[in-house]
Every structure is written in structure tokens, then in C-alpha cells.
Amino acid sequence: MAVFLQPSLSSVPKLESAVASRPLRGRRGSGGPRMCAAPDPLTAVAGLLWGRSLPPQSLVAAVRTAWSAAWHLMMRQLAPSARAGTYSRPPSAFPSVSDEYYALPLESLRLHLYVGLPCPWAHRTIIVRALRSLESLIPVSIASPAPMAPGTSPTAAAAAPIYGSRRGGYEGRSTVPMLWDSAKGEVVCNESYGIVEFLNSIPGGGPDLSPPELRVRIEQWNQIIYPNVNNGVYRCGFSQSQEAYDSAAEKLFETLELLEAHLAVSRYLCGDALTLADVCLFTTLIRFDLVYNVLFRCTRKKLLEYPNLHGYTRDIYQIPKVAATCNFDAIMDGYYRILFP
């Protein structure tokens, strides 16, 4: 059974705090010395069984084949891919908030937000809720990971009972973020951008993150950032062929270079005002050196090596209320212990 806890967003580590990372090969094109790789698990087992003598070559081949097959099976279940081995993100079952909710008066809203702290998509919704001062209007619960069945995500195991309680039941993917109608017992939306657009539309005490005069530019940036950066890091990490990885990595780092150049002359993506496009980019950047550079093989450069992007991330992090939404312990635990134990 999933456990839902109210968020504890205090005692947040500093952005620049050092994080231990798994040993990997040196970054491509760095020209520097390669980092020492950790012993191969197969080598370690062989050492225990045979000492300095080598195991039979047929056994080595069989074990490697079995390991490769198990890895690809796990990746197919966790991260669906196209025939070429490229990661294909499944569409959301409830992609947008219906017009009826936009028309409801504030006193009629009975909504609840379910999130997972490691998740960059859920992090968007927590930030917008905070910046728009909607904490008292939209309560939030954190989906605590439960024991996982094969092919499920960490948050899916925790969110499934909520999805299953909707009228008519539910048998699809149970993901967060998810906006829930407590009065109707119904899922309102489980697509992150649909949720942040709706939260931004609710009258609150914070800045409008999607003003009419900037909406075209916001959408233009989203069309660049989502496929190449937000989803791009996953396309690198979950690629199942060398060609798929190379293509995803090339587009990711080309886009980071484009953003680096743009931010040399602009404080935020759309000028001097923070927008939804910045929020969406920030939640990937804040995880880049901690997770994606290491675990998802986005190793060509670190965020720290992009002066403008790094400064931009620090700038947003220091906006009041933003730091309190960044739980680095939960991020590290979610990716390194739960997603890839």
C-alpha cells in the first residue's frame, strides 16, 4: 500500500554542495585522463570462483548474454523504445485540464496535487504552486515509493491506489504529477505542463508565469527544450542502441550550447521575466550534474562547465520559495536507490 506524506521541504542542501558520483569513463572529447572504472560485477564473481585462473570462455559468453538480455528486458518495460532503440515516452492518459475547471470560482475548487520529489515533471508543479502562492488552496501529497513490480516506475507503485479509486477504475500507467478532484473522485490531469498552465491561471499572490505578450515565445522555447533537454536526458539514459544514444546526446548538447549563448545576453529565456519555460528548463538543469551527467550518460559536459547556464540555474534557485522545493536527498535516492538500485 502506498504511503502519502505531507512534504517536508526544510533543510535543503546548497546547490553547489558536492555529490558523490559513480565512477564512469571520462567525458568524450575531454582529452584528459580517464577515470578508473569500478570492477565489472562479472569479473568480481569470477575472481571468487576461479581466483587468478580464467573461467571457461563459454561460461563468460553465456553470462554476458543473459545479463544483456535481462538489461534490455528491464529497459523495454521501464522505458518503451522504438525499433531503432530510441526512447519513446508514453503519452499521458489525462493530458489537459478541462474548461470546466478554468470556469470554477476559487471556493468551488476541491483539488489535490500528487507529486514525487525526485521527478522533474512533478517538480514543475510544486514550483508553480509555490510561486503562485497556492499552498493553502491546492494541498499536496508526496507519493512515497512502494515495492515495485516489474515494469513499473517508482511513483507508479505509490500512485496506483489513487488512480484505481476513480469512478470506473483505471488500468493504465499511474504517474505523477497528478491533479485530483477530491469532490468527484476523478483524475483532472496527469500531464505536467497541463497542470502548470492551470495552476498559473488560478488567481494567486505570485507573478503571472505566462503573460499573454510572452506566450508565443514561451511556446517556441518549449518546442526546443522539451524534446532536446527535458526528454533529451531520458533519450540518452534509456537509449537501447549506440545510434539512438549518439543522436540524443548530439541534440542535447547542441541545445545546451544554444541556451548558453542565449543566456549570455538575457537573464531568462524570454527576457527579464521568469516564465513557465524557465521553470520547465530549471527542473532538468538542477538534476543535471547530480543525476543525468552520471547515471544517464550525459557526460560530454557538466552544467558547471556552462557559465551562463550554471549562473541562470543558481539565479532561479535563489528566487524566494524555489529552494524549498528542491530536495536533493530525495532526488539522489529516487534515481540511484529506487530507479536503478
VOGU-3710 file (C-alpha; in Angstrom, 3 decimals, decimal comma):
1> mavflqpsls> 0,000/0,000/0,000  1,319/3,395/-0,883  2,014/5,941/1,819  1,326/9,599/1,144  3,097/12,089/3,349  2,882/15,841/3,556  6,052/17,322/2,091  8,934/18,293/4,315  10,784/20,930/2,347  13,155/22,224/5,001
11> svpklesava> 16,870/21,669/5,476  17,586/21,801/1,751  21,262/21,315/0,831  23,008/24,088/-1,029  23,002/23,933/-4,819  26,779/23,879/-5,001  27,193/21,031/-2,496  29,388/18,202/-3,643  27,681/14,976/-4,630  29,389/11,626/-4,806
21> srplrgrrgs> 29,017/10,063/-8,234  29,529/6,641/-9,668  32,844/6,163/-11,474  32,439/6,435/-15,229  34,606/6,852/-18,292  35,940/10,330/-18,917  33,779/12,655/-20,977  34,010/12,320/-24,746  36,408/14,713/-26,318  37,882/15,822/-22,967
31> ggprmcaapd> 41,393/14,705/-23,865  42,090/14,216/-20,168  42,873/11,033/-18,289  40,087/8,501/-18,000  38,551/7,903/-14,605  39,148/4,484/-13,103  36,220/2,202/-13,759  34,697/0,116/-10,988  35,333/-3,632/-11,242  32,933/-5,413/-13,570
41> pltavagllw> 30,478/-7,499/-11,474  31,237/-10,494/-13,667  34,973/-10,066/-13,044  34,408/-9,875/-9,300  32,343/-13,080/-9,285  34,879/-14,842/-11,484  37,622/-13,854/-9,072  35,809/-15,536/-6,205  35,144/-18,703/-8,195  38,410/-19,193/-10,047
51> grslppqslv> 40,964/-16,933/-8,389  43,565/-15,858/-10,925  42,650/-18,558/-13,407  40,167/-17,660/-16,100  36,667/-19,237/-16,215  35,674/-21,136/-19,333  35,054/-18,775/-22,255  31,694/-20,383/-22,960  30,530/-19,565/-19,421  31,628/-15,943/-19,757
61> aavrtawsaa> 29,755/-15,613/-23,040  26,616/-17,220/-21,598  26,585/-14,967/-18,527  27,144/-11,841/-20,606  24,348/-12,838/-22,976  21,964/-13,456/-20,077  22,896/-10,124/-18,451  22,392/-8,250/-21,711  19,000/-9,874/-22,275  17,870/-9,038/-18,723
71> whlmmrqlap> 19,016/-5,420/-19,121  17,170/-4,936/-22,399  14,036/-6,540/-20,951  14,099/-4,144/-17,990  14,642/-1,167/-20,301  11,754/-2,216/-22,558  9,443/-2,384/-19,550  10,668/0,774/-17,832  11,318/2,866/-20,941  9,459/1,857/-24,107
81> saragtysrp> 11,534/2,271/-27,242  11,033/2,473/-30,972  12,515/-0,091/-33,360  15,767/1,900/-33,688  16,336/1,765/-29,920  15,227/5,340/-29,253  13,317/6,089/-26,071  9,622/6,752/-26,652  7,796/8,499/-23,791  4,231/7,166/-23,459
91> psafpsvsde> 1,501/9,821/-23,760  -0,426/10,907/-20,668  -3,905/9,469/-20,237  -5,262/12,778/-18,908  -3,260/15,372/-20,854  -5,120/18,598/-20,077  -7,412/20,275/-17,571  -10,944/20,581/-18,944  -12,519/24,001/-19,436  -14,975/23,465/-16,594
101> yyalpleslr> -12,194/23,786/-14,019  -10,971/27,051/-15,523  -14,512/28,431/-15,089  -14,972/27,370/-11,452  -14,781/30,006/-8,718  -11,972/29,535/-6,192  -14,332/28,458/-3,414  -15,577/25,574/-5,577  -12,136/24,070/-6,240  -11,569/20,811/-4,365
111> lhlyvglpcp> -8,311/19,787/-5,925  -5,352/17,832/-4,588  -1,891/17,572/-6,161  0,105/14,330/-6,001  3,820/14,545/-6,726  7,086/12,642/-6,417  10,070/14,664/-5,184  12,697/13,004/-7,442  10,598/13,635/-10,571  11,471/16,713/-12,692
121> wahrtiivra> 7,969/16,748/-14,226  6,343/16,828/-10,785  8,879/19,406/-9,595  7,476/21,858/-12,164  4,077/21,748/-10,499  5,494/22,211/-6,990  7,418/25,315/-8,096  4,449/26,927/-9,855  2,189/26,160/-6,884  4,712/27,877/-4,598
131> lrsleslipv> 5,416/30,894/-6,825  1,706/31,497/-7,323  1,104/31,236/-3,534  -1,442/28,439/-3,915  -0,266/26,367/-0,953  -3,442/26,892/1,062  -5,744/26,348/-1,919  -4,137/23,268/-3,506  -2,905/20,744/-0,910  -0,100/18,437/-1,998
141> siaspapmap> 0,877/14,897/-1,071  4,130/13,163/-1,849  3,929/9,695/-3,356  6,337/7,594/-1,332  7,844/4,756/-3,376  6,448/1,320/-2,620  7,893/-2,093/-3,542  7,994/-2,244/-7,319  6,593/-4,833/-9,661  8,463/-5,470/-12,921
151> gtsptaaaaa> 7,844/-2,742/-15,476  6,512/-0,124/-13,049  8,072/3,193/-12,133  8,791/4,161/-8,502  5,932/6,654/-8,383  3,541/4,355/-10,238  3,557/1,864/-7,391  2,587/4,591/-4,921  0,052/6,416/-7,089  -1,842/3,363/-8,338
161> piygsrrggy> -4,350/3,171/-5,439  -5,401/6,786/-6,046  -5,905/6,203/-9,756  -7,755/2,982/-9,001  -10,226/4,775/-6,761  -11,624/6,898/-9,597  -15,135/6,085/-10,761  -14,966/3,264/-13,242  -11,486/2,268/-12,058  -8,262/2,614/-14,014
171> egrstvpmlw> -5,833/0,158/-15,576  -3,325/2,472/-17,287  0,013/3,910/-16,164  -0,246/5,583/-12,757  2,109/8,545/-12,926  2,793/11,779/-11,084  2,303/14,673/-11,123  -1,425/14,146/-10,939  -4,139/16,671/-10,148  -7,081/15,034/-8,399
181> dsakgevvcn> -10,657/16,252/-7,946  -11,414/15,323/-4,332  -15,121/16,097/-4,671  -15,710/13,957/-7,769  -13,078/11,293/-7,076  -11,637/11,830/-10,548  -8,285/12,496/-12,203  -8,226/16,055/-13,534  -4,856/15,911/-15,317  -1,614/13,944/-15,173
191> esygivefln> 0,409/15,878/-17,746  2,849/18,250/-16,054  2,524/21,139/-18,480  -1,263/20,945/-18,445  -1,124/21,192/-14,649  1,297/24,141/-14,509  -0,742/26,065/-17,069  -3,849/25,552/-14,951  -2,113/26,453/-11,673  -0,754/29,608/-13,261
201> sipgggpdls> -4,291/30,584/-14,324  -5,638/30,465/-10,763  -5,695/33,911/-9,152  -2,915/33,946/-6,591  -0,404/36,190/-4,960  2,542/35,477/-7,229  3,706/36,609/-10,667  1,990/35,547/-13,878  4,382/32,997/-15,388  2,667/33,038/-18,774
211> ppelrvrieq> 1,647/36,618/-19,585  -0,249/37,000/-22,882  2,501/39,017/-24,558  5,071/36,246/-23,947  3,036/33,136/-24,701  4,283/32,741/-28,261  7,901/32,973/-27,115  7,255/30,595/-24,236  5,823/28,030/-26,637  8,755/28,495/-29,013
221> wnqiiypnvn> 11,208/27,740/-26,213  9,142/24,772/-25,052  9,324/23,299/-28,550  13,122/23,423/-28,288  13,625/22,469/-24,656  11,160/19,617/-24,220  12,387/17,201/-26,933  16,084/18,033/-26,675  16,687/18,726/-22,964  13,756/17,697/-20,728
231> ngvyrcgfsq> 13,139/14,478/-22,637  16,610/14,521/-24,178  18,350/13,363/-20,999  15,964/10,403/-20,839  16,568/9,645/-24,503  20,262/9,418/-23,648  19,807/7,352/-20,499  17,203/4,956/-21,890  18,562/4,541/-25,404  18,976/0,913/-26,416
241> sqeaydsaae> 21,339/1,320/-29,354  24,539/3,260/-29,971  22,912/5,180/-32,817  19,992/6,238/-30,620  22,338/7,405/-27,872  24,592/9,349/-30,256  21,623/11,141/-31,822  20,091/12,060/-28,446  23,396/13,227/-26,982  24,182/15,359/-30,032
251> klfetlelle> 20,826/17,143/-29,867  21,053/17,581/-26,091  24,433/19,261/-26,118  23,694/21,311/-29,232  20,679/22,710/-27,389  22,668/23,381/-24,229  25,175/25,362/-26,318  22,301/27,330/-27,873  20,906/28,104/-24,410  24,355/29,055/-23,131
261> ahlavsrylc> 24,726/31,606/-25,926  21,214/32,990/-25,429  21,650/33,431/-21,692  24,792/35,463/-22,257  22,512/38,337/-23,310  19,260/37,520/-21,499  18,579/36,917/-17,816  15,759/34,457/-18,510  14,603/32,717/-21,666  12,014/35,361/-22,527
271> gdaltladvc> 13,842/38,422/-21,209  13,782/39,800/-17,678  10,665/37,926/-16,516  10,619/34,355/-15,229  8,152/32,230/-17,216  6,864/28,669/-17,405  9,587/27,947/-19,961  12,234/28,750/-17,336  10,527/26,564/-14,736  10,480/23,638/-17,172
281> lfttlirfdl> 14,148/24,054/-18,029  15,216/24,571/-14,405  13,894/21,243/-13,131  16,112/19,395/-15,605  19,173/21,585/-15,048  19,008/21,251/-11,254  19,326/17,456/-11,690  21,896/17,522/-14,475  25,200/17,164/-12,627  23,653/15,129/-9,800
291> vynvlfrctr> 21,950/12,527/-11,984  21,907/12,905/-15,750  25,615/13,542/-16,291  26,416/10,401/-14,315  23,544/7,944/-14,445  22,062/8,855/-17,837  25,456/9,086/-19,601  25,122/12,794/-20,494  28,867/13,021/-19,999  30,130/15,408/-22,662
301> kklleypnlh> 29,999/18,394/-20,300  28,707/19,193/-16,841  26,323/22,054/-16,114  29,143/23,605/-14,108  31,105/23,963/-17,369  28,438/26,239/-18,865  28,969/29,573/-17,036  25,727/31,185/-18,207  23,524/28,129/-17,730  25,024/27,478/-14,325
311> gytrdiyqip> 24,523/31,087/-13,258  20,968/31,008/-14,609  20,209/27,875/-12,561  21,642/29,486/-9,418  19,606/32,623/-10,109  16,321/30,707/-10,261  17,287/28,593/-7,247  17,657/31,768/-5,181  14,196/33,099/-6,053  12,118/33,025/-2,843
321> kvaatcnfda> 10,322/29,685/-2,349  12,192/27,844/-5,119  14,996/26,399/-2,983  12,432/24,933/-0,600  11,056/22,803/-3,462  14,454/21,239/-4,232  15,036/18,129/-2,143  18,421/16,800/-3,256  18,367/13,824/-0,907  15,060/12,674/-2,412
331> imdgyyrilf> 16,386/13,227/-5,940  19,505/11,132/-5,317  17,540/8,439/-3,505  14,884/8,296/-6,198  17,287/7,786/-9,077  20,187/5,870/-7,536  18,408/3,649/-4,999  14,907/3,173/-6,420  15,014/3,649/-10,201  18,374/1,852/-10,601
341> p> 19,015/0,004/-7,294
//
